[in-house]
């Protein structure tokens, strides 16, 4: 009787005891090598016979790689210009799911203004290859990890590079659009706008200095070294209620998949929240994901200027609009964010016939802002001598358009917003 036994390599056998046949041969049933590349040994022992135990040696070699997948480092958030805390890594495995060593993996930038080191990596004994480092740019960033011919290739890592200071501007067309001077047609619109798609910014495009968000960024960068990101979530024709504009854009409290537009755009809920916009001439690609949204930190800022379309469309009374704005303020505070980092605006005049309602709403907004401890941007004072009933000068609104204020007003609003931000971010 011959007894077979594993000595090294961690494999397994069947038929560990065998009796010699007529030719004196005894064979193990089977010998499966262990999972580790390298030497495996097996002994055959037959009492005190000379040569017992006899040692068999076999070398385990790797199976060819078949698959690449993420191992660690996906979906991270860090300050822009900082290195992500977990270096992205992939695992390369064979058909049995065992890591394969010695495989070359190439990491490369897919999107964003990030910088990488150690782009060419080799899998270790466990089949894992790790990039040297990944320094993020502002906004969305992504990487490729590539091994040609493998299932799962290329692997994509995503990360969000947050500016040191962030502000989201939320509202309707006066926040959405960028006009040059008092020109009658806007030159640029936000990436979530329902304006002419020809002037709508791409999701990753920088803000225009004709828009409020772009003016905020320009003023900040002229005076401060900290990185800043102003997100423009203004949409023309929208209001404080639920439902949609006539072009299909969501209003502030329109719910998509259990999340309101306000929550998705201002508080970064359900990122990247989609407005579920319809396919039409204004949304040729259908729903727009809010890829620039972020979850505000206690030192970030918000700006709300909305309500004029509720009055213009006869949808809500001034008191109902005021109550909706209060809900927005309460949501900001309930998220653990300081009240004094949220700015709420009064409204400019509208075309004739709605002046008294605008004035009443502006009084309600001022009282609400004071009670809640948020900051006031008094657009009515900038544009009107009678609390928003009429324009104090035709030079302050767009030519032949008494709904949209001119670029000079947008400049003054940006000045006030940045002044508040300077106070809060010394």
C-alpha positions in Angstrom: 0.0 0.0 0.0 1.3 3.4 -1.0 0.1 6.6 0.7 0.1 9.8 -1.2 0.1 13.2 0.6 0.3 16.9 -0.3 3.4 18.6 1.1 3.3 22.1 -0.4 1.4 24.2 -2.9 -2.0 23.8 -1.3 -3.4 21.5 -4.0 -5.6 18.4 -3.5 -5.7 14.7 -4.4 -8.1 11.9 -4.8 -7.3 8.2 -4.2 -4.7 9.1 -1.5 -4.1 5.3 -0.8 -3.3 2.9 -3.6 -2.2 -0.7 -3.9 0.5 -1.7 -6.3 -0.7 -3.7 -9.3 0.9 -6.8 -10.9 3.6 -4.5 -12.3 4.3 -3.0 -8.9 2.8 0.3 -9.8 0.6 2.4 -7.5 -1.0 5.6 -8.7 -2.8 8.5 -7.1 -6.3 9.1 -8.3 -5.7 12.7 -9.3 -3.6 15.6 -8.3 -4.9 19.2 -8.6 -2.3 21.9 -8.2 -2.9 24.7 -5.7 -4.0 28.3 -6.7 -0.6 29.8 -6.3 1.9 30.0 -9.1 5.1 28.0 -8.3 6.2 24.7 -6.9 3.8 22.0 -5.6 5.0 18.8 -4.0 3.5 15.4 -3.3 5.0 12.5 -1.4 4.4 8.7 -1.9 5.2 6.7 1.2 5.4 2.9 1.5 6.6 2.0 5.0 10.3 1.5 5.4 11.1 0.7 1.8 14.2 2.3 0.4 13.3 5.5 -1.4 10.3 6.1 0.7 9.0 8.7 0.8 9.3 9.6 -2.8 8.8 13.3 -3.6 6.9 14.4 -6.8 7.3 18.0 -7.9 5.1 20.0 -10.3 5.1 23.7 -11.2 1.9 25.6 -11.3 1.8 28.3 -14.0 -0.9 31.0 -14.5 -3.8 30.5 -16.8 -4.2 33.2 -19.4 -6.1 36.3 -18.2 -9.7 36.6 -19.3 -11.3 39.5 -17.4 -10.5 43.0 -16.0 -12.6 44.6 -13.3 -12.5 47.4 -10.7 -10.7 46.5 -7.5 -10.8 49.8 -5.5 -10.9 53.5 -5.9 -14.1 54.2 -7.9 -16.7 56.9 -7.2 -14.5 59.1 -5.0 -14.8 62.8 -4.1 -11.9 65.1 -3.3 -11.0 68.7 -3.6 -10.0 69.8 -7.1 -6.2 69.7 -7.5 -5.9 67.1 -4.7 -5.0 63.4 -5.1 -7.8 60.9 -4.5 -7.3 59.1 -1.1 -7.6 55.7 -2.7 -5.5 55.0 -5.7 -7.7 53.3 -8.4 -6.8 49.7 -8.9 -8.0 46.9 -11.1 -7.9 43.1 -10.8 -7.1 40.8 -13.7 -8.4 37.2 -13.4 -8.4 34.0 -15.3 -11.4 31.9 -16.3 -11.6 30.5 -12.8 -11.6 33.9 -11.2 -8.0 33.6 -9.9 -5.8 36.7 -10.1 -3.2 36.7 -12.8 0.2 38.3 -12.1 2.5 40.1 -14.6 -0.2 41.6 -16.8 0.5 45.2 -18.0 -2.4 47.6 -17.4 -2.5 51.1 -19.0 -4.4 53.9 -17.1 -5.4 57.0 -19.0 -7.5 60.1 -18.5 -11.0 59.7 -20.0 -12.5 63.1 -19.0 -11.8 66.0 -16.8 -8.7 68.1 -16.2 -7.1 65.5 -13.9 -3.4 64.4 -13.9 -2.1 60.9 -13.2 1.2 59.3 -12.4 2.2 55.7 -12.8 0.0 55.2 -15.8 1.7 51.9 -16.7 1.1 49.3 -14.0 1.7 45.6 -13.7 -0.5 43.2 -11.8 0.9 41.7 -8.6 0.7 38.2 -7.3 -3.0 38.7 -6.5 -3.7 40.1 -10.0 -4.1 43.7 -8.8 -2.6 46.7 -10.7 -2.7 50.1 -9.1 -2.1 53.5 -10.6 0.5 55.8 -9.0 -1.8 58.7 -8.2 -4.8 60.6 -9.6 -5.1 64.4 -9.1 -8.6 65.6 -9.9 -9.7 68.6 -11.9 -12.8 70.6 -11.0 -16.1 68.8 -11.7 -16.4 65.3 -13.2 -13.3 63.2 -13.8 -12.9 59.8 -15.2 -10.2 57.3 -16.0 -9.7 54.3 -18.4 -7.9 51.2 -17.3 -7.1 49.1 -20.3 -5.9 45.6 -21.1 -6.8 44.8 -24.7 -8.7 41.6 -25.4 -10.1 41.0 -21.9 -13.7 40.9 -20.9 -14.7 44.1 -19.1 -12.1 46.2 -21.0 -11.9 49.1 -20.6 -12.6 49.7 -17.0 -13.9 53.2 -16.2 -13.3 55.0 -12.8 -15.3 58.2 -12.0 -14.5 60.8 -9.4 -15.8 64.3 -8.5 -13.3 67.1 -8.0 -14.9 69.7 -5.7 -13.8 73.3 -5.7 -12.8 74.8 -2.4 -15.8 77.1 -2.7 -19.1 76.1 -4.5 -22.3 78.0 -5.2 -25.4 76.8 -7.0 -27.7 79.4 -8.6 -31.3 78.2 -8.9 -34.1 80.0 -10.6 -35.7 80.9 -13.9 -34.7 82.7 -17.1 -32.9 85.6 -15.4 -30.6 83.1 -13.8 -30.5 80.7 -16.8 -29.7 83.1 -19.7 -26.8 85.4 -20.6 -27.6 88.6 -22.4 -25.0 91.1 -23.7 -26.0 94.5 -22.5 -29.7 95.0 -23.4 -29.6 92.9 -26.6 -33.0 91.4 -27.3 -31.7 87.8 -27.8 -29.8 85.7 -25.2 -26.4 84.5 -26.3 -26.0 81.6 -23.9 -28.1 79.3 -21.7 -27.5 76.9 -18.9 -26.8 73.2 -19.6 -30.3 72.4 -18.2 -32.1 75.1 -20.1 -35.0 74.8 -22.4 -33.7 77.6 -24.5 -32.6 77.1 -28.1 -30.3 74.1 -28.0 -27.8 76.1 -30.2 -27.0 78.4 -27.3 -27.2 75.8 -24.5 -23.9 75.0 -22.9 -22.6 71.4 -22.9 -22.7 69.8 -19.4 -19.0 70.1 -19.0 -18.5 73.5 -20.6 -17.4 76.5 -18.5 -19.9 79.2 -17.6 -20.1 82.2 -19.8 -19.3 85.6 -18.2 -22.6 86.8 -19.6 -24.4 84.5 -17.1 -24.8 85.1 -13.4 -22.8 82.0 -12.6 -19.9 83.0 -14.8 -19.9 86.5 -13.4 -19.7 85.1 -9.8 -16.7 82.9 -10.8 -14.9 85.8 -12.6 -15.2 88.1 -9.6 -14.1 85.5 -7.1 -11.0 84.5 -9.2 -10.0 88.1 -9.6 -9.7 88.5 -5.8 -9.2 85.0 -4.3 -6.8 82.1 -4.9 -9.2 79.3 -3.7 -10.8 77.3 -6.5 -14.5 78.0 -7.2 -17.3 76.4 -9.0 -20.6 78.1 -9.7 -23.3 75.8 -11.0 -26.1 77.3 -13.1 -29.3 75.5 -12.5 -31.6 78.2 -13.8 -34.3 77.1 -16.3 -36.5 79.6 -18.2 -40.2 79.6 -17.7 -40.2 77.7 -14.5 -41.7 78.5 -11.1 -41.9 77.4 -7.5 -44.7 74.9 -7.9 -44.9 71.3 -9.2 -45.7 70.4 -12.8 -43.8 71.6 -15.9 -43.3 74.6 -18.1 -45.0 74.5 -21.5 -41.7 73.3 -23.0 -41.5 70.4 -20.5 -39.0 71.7 -18.0 -39.6 70.7 -14.3 -40.7 73.4 -11.8 -39.0 73.6 -8.4 -41.2 70.9 -6.8 -41.7 68.6 -9.8 -40.9 65.1 -8.6 -39.0 62.6 -10.7 -38.2 59.2 -9.1 -39.2 60.5 -5.7 -36.9 63.6 -5.8 -37.9 67.2 -6.5 -36.0 69.4 -8.9 -35.0 71.6 -5.9 -33.6 68.6 -4.1 -31.8 67.3 -7.1 -30.4 70.6 -8.3 -29.7 72.5 -5.1 -29.1 69.7 -2.6 -27.5 67.2 -4.9 -30.0 64.5 -4.1 -30.1 61.3 -6.3 -27.0 62.4 -8.2 -27.1 62.8 -11.1 -30.8 63.6 -10.9 -32.7 63.8 -14.2 -35.5 66.3 -15.0 -37.1 63.7 -17.2 -37.5 66.3 -20.0 -39.5 65.1 -23.0 -38.0 64.5 -26.4 -38.9 67.6 -28.5 -37.2 70.4 -30.4 -35.9 72.0 -27.2 -34.7 68.7 -25.8 -33.6 66.7 -28.8 -31.7 64.3 -26.6 -34.5 64.0 -24.0 -33.9 64.0 -20.3 -31.0 66.0 -18.9 -28.9 64.6 -16.0 -27.8 67.2 -13.5 -24.1 66.2 -13.7 -22.9 69.5 -12.3 -25.0 69.1 -9.1 -23.2 68.6 -5.8 -24.1 68.0 -2.2 -23.4 71.3 -0.5 -20.9 71.3 2.3 -21.4 73.7 5.3 -19.1 76.2 3.7 -20.8 76.2 0.3 -23.5 78.7 -0.9 -26.9 78.7 -2.6 -28.8 81.4 -4.4 -32.6 81.3 -5.1 -34.4 83.7 -7.5 -37.7 82.3 -8.6 -41.4 83.1 -8.6 -42.1 85.6 -11.4 -43.5 82.9 -13.7 -45.9 81.8 -11.0 -47.4 85.3 -11.1 -47.1 85.8 -14.8 -48.9 82.5 -15.5 -51.6 83.2 -12.8 -50.6 79.9 -11.1 -50.1 81.0 -7.5 -50.8 83.9 -5.2 -47.9 85.9 -3.7 -48.5 84.2 -0.3 -48.4 80.7 -1.9 -45.1 81.6 -3.7 -43.7 82.9 -0.4 -44.7 79.6 1.3 -42.9 77.6 -1.5 -39.8 79.6 -1.0 -40.0 79.0 2.7 -40.0 75.2 2.0 -36.8 75.6 0.0 -35.2 77.5 2.8 -36.3 74.9 5.3 -34.9 72.1 3.2 -31.5 73.9 3.0 -31.4 74.3 6.8 -32.7 70.7 7.4 -29.7 69.5 5.4 -27.5 70.9 8.1 -26.4 73.9 6.1 -26.0 77.4 7.6 -28.9 79.7 6.9 -26.5 82.6 6.2 -25.0 80.8 3.3 -28.3 80.8 1.4 -29.3 83.9 -0.6 -32.8 84.6 -1.7 -33.7 87.3 -4.2 -36.7 89.6 -4.5 -38.1 90.0 -8.0 -37.8 92.6 -10.7 -40.8 94.2 -12.4 -42.8 92.3 -15.0 -44.8 93.6 -17.9 -47.8 95.8 -17.0 -50.7 94.2 -15.0 -48.7 92.3 -12.4 -47.0 95.1 -10.5 -49.0 94.9 -7.3 -48.5 91.1 -7.0 -44.8 91.5 -7.5 -44.6 94.2 -4.9 -46.6 92.2 -2.4 -44.4 89.1 -3.0 -41.3 91.2 -2.5 -42.5 92.4 0.9 -43.2 88.8 1.9 -39.8 87.7 0.7 -38.0 90.4 2.8 -39.9 89.4 5.9 -39.3 85.7 5.3 -35.6 86.2 4.8 -35.2 88.2 8.0 -37.2 85.5 10.0 -35.1 82.6 8.6 -31.7 84.2 8.9 -30.8 83.8 5.2 -29.3 86.6 3.1 -31.2 89.0 0.9 -30.4 89.9 -2.7 -32.8 92.8 -3.2 -33.2 92.8 -7.0 -36.3 94.9 -6.7 -34.3 97.8 -5.3 -31.8 97.5 -8.1 -34.4 97.6 -10.8 -37.3 99.6 -9.5 -38.2 102.7 -7.5 -41.6 101.3 -6.4 -40.8 97.8 -5.1 -41.0 96.0 -8.4 -44.2 97.6 -9.8 -42.4 99.3 -12.6 -38.9 99.6 -14.1 -37.0 102.7 -13.0 -35.3 102.9 -16.4 -35.6 101.2 -19.8 -31.8 100.8 -19.7 -32.2 98.2 -17.0 -34.2 95.6 -19.0 -33.8 93.9 -22.4 -34.9 95.9 -25.4 -38.7 95.4 -26.0 -38.7 92.9 -23.1 -39.8 94.0 -19.6 -39.3 90.6 -18.1 -35.6 90.1 -18.3 -33.1 92.5 -16.7 -30.1 93.8 -18.6 -26.5 92.7 -18.1 -25.8 95.6 -15.8 -28.3 94.2 -13.3 -26.7 90.8 -13.5 -23.3 92.5 -12.8 -24.7 94.1 -9.7 -26.3 90.9 -8.4 -23.0 89.1 -8.9 -21.3 91.9 -6.9 -23.6 91.4 -4.0 -23.4 87.6 -4.1 -19.6 87.6 -4.1 -19.5 90.2 -1.4 -21.5 87.8 0.8 -19.2 85.0 -0.1 -16.1 87.0 0.8 -17.6 87.6 4.2 -18.3 83.9 4.7 -15.0 82.7 3.3 -12.2 85.0 4.6 
